[in-house]
Amino acid sequence: MTVTEIPLLSLVTWAPIIGGVAVLFVGDDEPAKARRLALVVAIATFIISLPLYTAFDPGTAAMQFQEYAPWIPQFNIHYHLGVDGFSMPLILLTIFMTVLVVIAGWEIIQYRVSQYMAAFLIMEGLMVGMFASVDAILFYVFFEAMLIPMFLVIGIWGGPRRVYATIKFFLYTFLGSVFMLVALIYLYFQSNSFDIPTFQKLPLSMNEQVLIFFAFLAAFSVKVPMWPVHTWLPDAHVEAPTGGSVILAAITLKIGGYGFLRFILPIAPDAARSLDWLIISLSLIAVVYIGLVALIQQDMKKLIAYSSIAHMGFVTLGFFIVFNIVQRTGHLTGAQMGMEGGMVQMISHGFISGALFLCVGVMYDRLHSRQIADYGGVVNTMPTFAAFMVLFCMANAGLPGTSGFVGEFMVILSSFKGGFWIAFLASATLILGAAYSLWLVKRVIFGEVTNAGVAGLKDINRREFVVLGLLAVMVLLVGVWPEPLVKVMHASVNNLLAHVTVSKIGAGLALTQF
C-alpha cells in the first residue's frame, strides 16, 4: 500500500477528535494525565500529517489523497475528502499550531484542564476536516461545528466580558453562514449534487452569480474579517485565553481567505470580476484605516487583533487584484504572484500572529495585565523573551528575511501591475505596520524598568522557549526560503486563474473579453 492509498485525511481529521473525547473522559481529577494524553494526540497527528506534504504532487491541481464514501445518497451527499495546493498548507498549519497551543497551556490552565485540552483537539479535527472537504455539506457541517469548541473556550476560560464576546462571535459567524447554506442549496438544485468541483463548472447567469457572490461573501468576510464586519474580532481576542487567541488569529481567520479561493472565485468568477472593485476597496480600507486604528490601542491584544485585520486585507487584495492585472496587461504573470502572495501571507500571518499572542500571554501570566502602560524595560529582566518578541514584531512589520516580508512583497509587486494607486495604498502597510509594531516594542521592551512589577519578571522557561523557538524557526525559514511553500501552490493557482478568466455565463465557456 502506497502513502496515497492510506486514508491520511480521515486519520488527521478524526484522530484529534477521538483523542479529544478520550482526554475529556480522563476528567479533571487527573490533570497531568489529561495534558500528557493531549500532547501525545497532538504530536501523533502532526507526524501522521507529514506525508501530506512529502507525498504531495506539486505538478497537478487535481485533488490528492482523495477519500470517498456515500453519506446521504438520496441527496447526493458524500463523505468526500481531498487536498490541493490551497488546502494542504492550511491543514499542516492547523496541526502544527495545535501542538504549540497544547504545550503553551501546559501550566497556565489549572482548572477544567481535560475540557480545555479536549476542546482544542476536537477543534483541530473539525478545522482539518473543513479544509479537506470536497463535498459542500460536509464542509458546512465542519464549518459550523468548529464554532462550538471555540465558543466554549472563550466562554469558560475567557476574561470578564467573555459572555458578551462569545455571543458576538457566534452571532456574527452564524448569521453569515446562513446565507452560505442558502447558496449551497440553490447550487444543489442547479446541479443535483453537493460536489464542490461540480458547483465550479455550473454555467450560471450574471444575476445568479451576483446573488451567490454576496451569499458567500456574507459568510467568509466575517471570518477574514473584512471591514466593516470586523468588530467581533478585537472583543473575542481580548476575552479569549491565550490558546484561543492563537487559534483565532492563526487558523480561524484563514477560513475566510480559503472560502474566497474554494467558493467565491471559482463558482462566481464573472460576478467576482464585476465586483472586484468592492473587495479591493474593502481590502485597502483594512490595510490603511485599520492600521491607523492599531496605532492608538493601549491593550496589546487589541493592537495585535487590529494588526491581523490589516494583514488579512493583503490576502483579499492579492486574490482580487487578478482582474485588474489581466485587464491592464492581458496576461496572468502578475496575477499569479498576487494570488500566491495572498496564500503565503495567510500562512505567514498564522505563524507571526500566533507568536505575538503567545508573547502577550507570557507577559500576562507574570504580570496579569495586557496594558502597554504597565510595561517598559522588559528587556532588562527578560532578555531571551525580548529577543523573541522583537523578532516577531519585526516580522509583523514586514522585515526582509522574515516570512512577513515575502507575502506582502509579492502582493505589493503585483498591485503595481493592477494600478499605481492601489499599490500606493497597499504599500502604506509597510509604514503603518512598522509604526505600530515598533511603537509597541519601544514602549514594552526597551527603555528603563518602569515599575516593580517589571523588575520582578522572570525570563521564559524551557517550555516557553520551545514554543517561541519553533515559531521563530518557521518565521525565518519561510522568510529566507519560501520556495518549498510556494511551489505546492503553483498548479492550483494557475488552474484557478485559468478558470476565473473564462466566462461562465450561458451554456458555453467562452473566453472573457477584458
C-alpha positions in Angstrom: 0.0 0.0 0.0 1.4 3.4 -1.0 1.2 6.6 1.1 -1.6 8.0 -1.2 -3.7 4.9 -0.6 -3.7 5.3 3.2 -6.7 7.3 4.5 -4.4 10.1 5.7 -7.1 12.8 5.7 -9.5 10.8 7.7 -6.7 10.0 10.2 -5.7 13.6 10.7 -9.4 14.6 10.9 -10.7 12.0 13.3 -7.6 11.2 15.4 -7.7 14.5 17.2 -11.5 14.4 17.6 -11.4 10.9 19.1 -8.3 11.8 21.1 -10.1 14.9 22.4 -13.1 12.8 23.5 -10.6 10.4 25.3 -9.0 13.4 27.0 -12.5 14.6 28.1 -13.1 11.2 29.7 -9.9 11.5 31.7 -11.7 14.1 33.8 -10.4 16.9 36.0 -9.3 14.6 38.7 -6.1 13.7 36.8 -5.0 17.0 35.0 -1.4 15.7 34.5 -2.7 12.6 32.6 -5.0 14.8 30.5 -2.1 17.1 29.5 0.1 14.2 28.6 -2.6 12.4 26.5 -3.5 15.7 24.7 0.2 16.2 23.8 0.6 12.7 22.6 -2.5 13.0 20.4 -1.4 16.4 19.0 2.2 15.2 18.2 0.9 11.9 16.7 -1.5 13.8 14.5 1.4 16.1 13.3 3.6 13.1 12.5 0.8 11.4 10.6 0.2 14.6 8.6 3.7 14.9 7.3 3.2 12.7 4.2 0.5 15.2 3.1 3.5 17.4 2.2 6.2 14.8 1.4 4.0 12.7 -0.9 2.1 15.7 -2.4 2.5 16.1 -6.2 3.0 19.9 -6.8 2.7 19.4 -10.6 -1.1 18.9 -10.6 -4.1 21.0 -9.5 -6.2 17.8 -9.0 -7.4 16.8 -5.6 -5.0 14.4 -4.0 -5.3 11.8 -1.1 -9.0 11.6 -2.0 -11.4 9.5 0.1 -14.9 8.9 -0.9 -17.9 7.1 0.7 -21.7 7.5 0.5 -23.2 9.5 3.4 -26.7 10.6 2.4 -27.1 9.1 -1.1 -30.7 10.2 -1.7 -29.4 13.8 -1.7 -26.1 13.0 -3.3 -24.2 14.0 -0.1 -21.0 12.1 0.3 -18.1 11.8 2.7 -15.6 13.2 0.2 -12.1 14.4 1.3 -9.2 15.7 -0.8 -6.5 18.3 -0.7 -4.8 20.6 -3.3 -2.3 23.4 -3.2 -4.7 25.7 -1.3 -5.9 23.3 1.4 -2.8 21.2 2.2 -0.6 24.1 3.6 -3.6 25.3 5.8 -4.1 21.8 7.2 -0.4 21.5 8.2 -0.6 25.0 9.7 -3.6 23.9 11.8 -2.0 20.8 13.1 1.3 22.5 13.8 -0.3 25.3 15.8 -2.4 22.9 17.8 0.7 21.2 19.1 2.1 24.6 20.3 -1.2 25.6 21.9 -1.3 22.3 23.9 2.3 22.9 25.1 1.6 26.6 25.8 -1.4 25.8 28.1 0.6 23.1 30.0 1.0 25.1 33.2 -1.2 28.1 32.7 -4.6 26.2 32.6 -5.2 25.0 36.2 -9.0 24.2 36.2 -11.0 22.1 33.8 -7.8 21.0 32.2 -9.2 18.0 30.4 -12.0 20.1 28.9 -9.6 22.8 27.8 -7.3 20.3 26.0 -10.2 18.3 24.6 -11.7 21.5 23.1 -8.6 22.3 21.1 -8.1 18.8 19.9 -11.7 18.5 18.7 -11.5 21.9 17.1 -8.3 20.9 15.3 -10.1 17.9 13.8 -13.1 19.9 12.7 -10.9 22.6 11.1 -8.8 20.0 9.2 -12.0 18.3 8.1 -13.3 21.6 6.8 -10.2 22.3 4.8 -10.2 18.8 3.4 -13.9 18.7 2.4 -14.8 18.3 -1.2 -18.5 17.9 -0.5 -20.2 21.2 0.3 -22.5 19.8 3.0 -19.5 18.1 4.7 -17.7 21.4 4.5 -20.7 23.2 6.0 -21.0 20.7 8.9 -17.4 21.1 9.9 -17.6 24.9 9.3 -20.5 25.2 11.8 -19.3 22.6 14.3 -15.9 24.3 14.9 -17.8 27.2 16.3 -18.8 25.1 19.3 -15.4 24.4 20.9 -14.2 28.0 20.2 -17.4 29.3 21.8 -16.7 27.2 24.9 -13.0 28.1 25.1 -13.8 31.8 25.2 -16.9 31.4 27.3 -15.3 29.2 30.0 -11.6 30.3 30.1 -12.0 33.9 28.9 -11.9 37.2 30.6 -14.5 39.3 32.5 -16.6 40.1 29.4 -16.3 36.6 27.9 -20.1 36.1 27.6 -20.5 39.3 25.5 -17.5 38.3 23.3 -18.7 34.8 22.8 -22.3 35.8 21.8 -21.0 38.4 19.5 -18.5 36.0 17.9 -21.2 33.3 17.5 -23.9 35.6 16.1 -21.6 37.3 13.5 -20.3 33.9 12.3 -23.6 32.0 12.4 -25.7 34.7 10.7 -23.2 35.0 7.9 -23.1 31.2 7.3 -26.9 31.1 7.0 -26.6 32.9 3.6 -23.9 30.4 2.6 -26.3 27.5 3.3 -28.9 29.1 1.1 -26.4 29.4 -1.7 -25.3 25.8 -1.3 -28.9 24.6 -1.5 -29.5 26.7 -4.6 -26.4 25.3 -6.3 -27.6 21.8 -5.4 -30.9 22.3 -7.2 -28.9 23.5 -10.3 -26.5 20.6 -10.3 -28.3 17.8 -8.3 -25.0 17.5 -6.4 -23.2 18.9 -3.4 -19.8 18.2 -5.0 -17.8 21.5 -4.9 -15.9 20.9 -8.2 -19.4 20.3 -9.8 -20.5 23.7 -8.5 -17.4 25.3 -10.1 -18.4 24.0 -13.5 -22.0 25.3 -13.5 -22.8 27.9 -16.2 -24.6 30.5 -14.1 -26.1 33.7 -15.3 -24.8 37.0 -14.0 -27.7 37.6 -11.7 -27.3 34.1 -10.2 -23.6 34.7 -9.8 -24.1 38.1 -8.1 -26.5 36.7 -5.6 -24.2 33.7 -4.9 -21.3 36.0 -4.6 -22.9 38.1 -1.9 -24.2 35.0 -0.1 -20.7 33.5 0.2 -19.3 37.0 0.9 -21.6 37.3 4.0 -20.1 34.1 5.4 -16.4 34.5 4.5 -16.0 38.2 5.0 -16.9 37.8 8.7 -14.2 35.1 9.0 -11.4 37.1 7.4 -12.7 39.5 9.0 -13.2 42.4 6.5 -14.3 45.9 7.3 -17.0 46.7 8.5 -17.8 43.2 9.9 -14.6 43.0 11.8 -15.7 44.3 15.2 -16.2 40.9 16.8 -12.5 40.1 16.5 -10.9 42.5 18.9 -13.5 41.6 21.6 -13.0 37.9 21.0 -9.2 38.2 21.2 -9.2 40.4 24.4 -11.5 38.0 26.3 -10.1 34.7 24.9 -7.4 32.8 26.8 -4.0 32.8 25.0 -4.6 29.5 23.2 -8.0 30.7 21.9 -6.4 33.9 20.6 -3.6 31.9 18.9 -6.1 29.6 17.1 -8.4 32.5 16.2 -5.6 34.5 14.6 -3.6 31.7 13.1 -6.4 29.5 11.7 -9.9 30.8 12.0 -9.2 34.0 10.0 -7.7 31.8 7.2 -11.0 30.1 6.7 -12.4 33.3 5.2 -9.5 33.5 2.7 -9.8 29.9 1.9 -13.5 30.4 1.2 -12.7 33.0 -1.4 -10.5 30.5 -3.2 -12.7 27.5 -2.9 -16.1 29.0 -3.4 -16.4 32.7 -4.5 -13.8 32.9 -7.2 -14.4 29.6 -9.0 -18.2 29.5 -8.6 -19.0 33.1 -9.4 -16.0 34.4 -11.5 -18.0 36.8 -13.6 -19.6 38.4 -10.5 -16.1 38.5 -8.9 -14.7 40.3 -11.9 -17.6 42.8 -11.9 -17.4 43.4 -8.2 -13.6 43.2 -7.7 -13.6 47.0 -7.0 -15.7 46.3 -3.9 -13.3 43.7 -2.4 -10.2 45.8 -3.4 -11.8 48.8 -1.7 -12.6 46.9 1.5 -9.2 45.4 1.5 -7.5 48.8 1.2 -9.7 50.2 4.0 -8.5 47.3 6.1 -4.8 47.9 5.3 -4.9 51.7 5.8 -7.8 52.5 8.2 -7.4 49.5 10.5 -3.7 50.0 10.5 -4.3 53.5 11.9 -6.7 52.1 14.5 -4.0 49.7 15.6 -1.7 52.7 16.3 -3.8 54.1 19.1 -4.5 50.8 21.0 -3.4 50.6 24.6 -4.2 46.9 25.0 -1.6 44.7 23.5 -4.1 42.1 22.4 -6.3 44.7 20.7 -3.3 46.1 18.9 -2.4 42.6 17.5 -6.0 41.9 16.7 -6.3 45.1 14.6 -3.0 44.3 13.0 -4.4 40.9 12.0 -7.3 42.6 10.2 -4.9 44.9 8.4 -2.7 42.0 7.3 -5.6 39.9 6.1 -6.6 42.8 3.9 -3.5 42.0 2.0 -4.8 38.5 1.4 -8.0 39.5 -0.1 -6.3 42.2 -2.1 -3.9 39.6 -3.6 -6.8 37.4 -4.6 -8.9 40.1 -6.3 -6.2 42.2 -8.0 -6.1 39.5 -10.6 -8.9 41.0 -12.7 -7.2 44.5 -12.7 -4.0 42.9 -13.8 -5.5 40.9 -16.7 -7.5 43.9 -17.9 -4.4 46.2 -17.9 -1.7 43.8 -19.1 -3.6 41.0 -20.9 -1.6 38.2 -19.2 -1.6 36.4 -15.8 2.0 36.8 -14.7 1.4 39.4 -12.1 -1.9 37.9 -11.1 -0.2 34.6 -10.3 2.2 36.4 -8.0 -0.6 38.3 -6.2 -2.6 35.2 -5.5 0.4 33.2 -4.3 1.4 36.2 -2.2 -2.0 36.2 -0.6 -1.6 32.5 0.2 1.9 33.0 1.6 0.6 35.9 3.7 -2.1 33.6 5.2 0.5 31.0 6.3 3.0 33.6 7.4 0.4 35.5 9.4 -0.5 32.2 11.1 3.0 31.9 12.5 3.5 35.6 13.3 0.2 36.4 14.9 0.2 33.2 16.8 3.7 34.0 18.1 2.7 37.6 19.1 -0.4 36.4 21.1 1.8 33.8 22.8 4.3 36.6 23.7 1.4 38.6 25.2 0.3 35.5 27.1 3.8 35.1 28.5 3.7 38.6 30.0 0.1 38.4 31.1 0.8 35.2 33.0 3.5 37.0 35.0 2.0 40.5 35.5 -1.7 39.8 34.8 -2.0 42.9 32.6 -2.2 43.4 28.9 -2.0 47.2 29.1 1.0 48.7 27.4 1.3 51.3 30.0 2.0 48.7 32.7 5.2 47.6 31.0 8.5 49.1 29.9 12.1 47.9 30.0 11.2 44.2 29.8 14.5 43.6 28.0 16.3 44.2 31.3 14.6 41.4 33.2 13.6 39.0 30.3 16.3 39.3 27.7 15.6 36.0 25.9 11.9 36.7 25.7 12.6 40.2 24.5 14.7 38.8 21.6 11.8 36.7 20.5 9.2 39.4 20.8 11.4 41.9 18.8 11.8 39.3 16.1 8.1 38.6 15.8 7.3 42.4 15.8 9.8 42.9 13.1 8.3 40.1 11.1 4.8 41.7 11.7 6.2 44.9 10.2 7.4 43.0 7.1 11.2 42.9 7.8 13.1 41.3 4.8 14.4 37.9 5.8 11.2 37.1 7.7 8.0 35.4 6.4 6.1 38.7 6.9 8.1 40.3 4.1 7.5 37.6 1.4 3.7 37.7 1.1 3.4 41.4 1.4 6.2 42.0 -1.2 4.5 39.7 -3.7 1.1 41.3 -3.3 2.5 44.9 -3.5 4.6 44.0 -6.5 1.5 42.5 -8.3 -0.5 45.5 -7.2 1.7 47.8 -9.4 0.5 45.8 -12.4 -3.1 46.4 -11.3 -2.8 50.1 -10.8 -0.5 52.7 -9.2 -2.9 54.0 -6.6 -3.8 50.5 -5.4 -0.2 49.7 -5.0 0.4 53.1 -3.3 -2.3 52.5 -0.7 -1.3 48.9 -0.2 2.3 50.0 0.4 1.1 52.1 3.3 1.1 49.0 5.4 4.9 49.0 5.3 4.8 52.3 7.1 1.8 51.6 9.4 3.0 48.1 10.2 6.4 49.4 11.2 4.8 52.2 13.1 2.5 50.2 15.4 5.0 47.3 15.7 8.0 49.4 16.6 5.8 51.6 18.8 4.8 48.5 20.8 8.4 47.3 21.1 9.6 50.7 22.2 7.0 51.0 25.0 7.0 47.4 26.2 10.5 46.0 25.6 13.1 48.8 25.6 14.0 51.7 28.0 14.4 51.6 31.7 12.4 49.4 34.0 9.3 51.4 34.8 7.8 49.7 37.8 8.3 47.0 40.4 6.2 44.5 38.5 8.5 44.6 35.5 11.5 44.5 37.8 10.3 41.2 39.3 9.7 39.5 35.9 11.4 36.1 35.3 12.6 35.2 31.8 10.9 32.4 29.8 11.2 28.8 30.9 12.2 25.8 28.8 8.6 25.1 27.7 8.0 28.7 26.6 11.4 28.7 24.8 10.5 25.6 22.8 7.1 27.1 21.7 8.5 30.5 20.7 11.7 28.9 19.3 9.7 26.7 16.9 7.7 29.7 15.7 10.9 31.7 15.2 12.4 29.0 13.1 9.3 28.9 10.9 9.1 32.7 10.5 12.8 32.8 9.5 12.7 29.7 7.3 9.7 30.9 5.2 11.4 34.3 5.1 14.7 33.1 3.6 13.4 30.1 1.7 9.8 30.4 0.7 10.1 28.1 -2.3 9.0 24.8 -0.5 5.8 26.6 0.4 5.2 28.5 -2.8 5.9 25.5 -5.1 2.9 23.5 -3.8 0.6 26.3 -4.7 1.7 26.9 -8.3 -0.6 24.4 -10.1 -3.7 25.2 -8.0 -3.2 28.9 -8.5 -2.7 28.6 -12.3 -5.7 26.4 -12.6 -7.9 28.8 -10.6 -6.6 31.8 -12.7 -7.4 30.0 -15.9 -10.9 29.3 -14.5 -11.7 32.8 -13.3 -10.6 34.5 -16.6 -13.2 32.4 -18.5 -16.9 33.5 -18.6 -19.4 31.1 -17.2 -22.5 33.0 -18.4 -24.7 30.9 -20.7 -24.1 27.3 -21.7 -20.7 27.8 -23.2 -17.4 28.7 -21.5 -16.1 31.3 -24.0 -13.0 33.4 -23.2 -13.9 36.6 -21.5 -13.0 39.8 -23.3 -11.4 42.2 -20.9 
